[in-house]
């Protein structure tokens, strides 16, 4: 496991401390969980963007009819 230090604004540090006390967890644990969630979300978005770009490069677009059908499906009655 590697070690990392970081600077936080005082207000955020105080909020993290309060959350650690309230949950019975360490600030390090909570920060690690937050970073993990952020990294997973960003990795998912990048993966989906790359897949969409590949589809676009391959010319895999919805037809006008498909877009109209989808739009009609979600129109309010």
C-alpha angles and dihedrals in degrees: 000000000000128000126229133178126203141179119241130187110259093246093053091046090052091049090050090050091050091049091049091052093046094050099036090237130122122256087239092055093048093047090049091051091049092050091047092052091048094049092047092050094047092046090051092050093048091049092051093046091051091049091050091049090052090051091049092048088052090052092245099154132148115256121242088254093053092050092048091049092050092047091050091050092059099040115116112253 
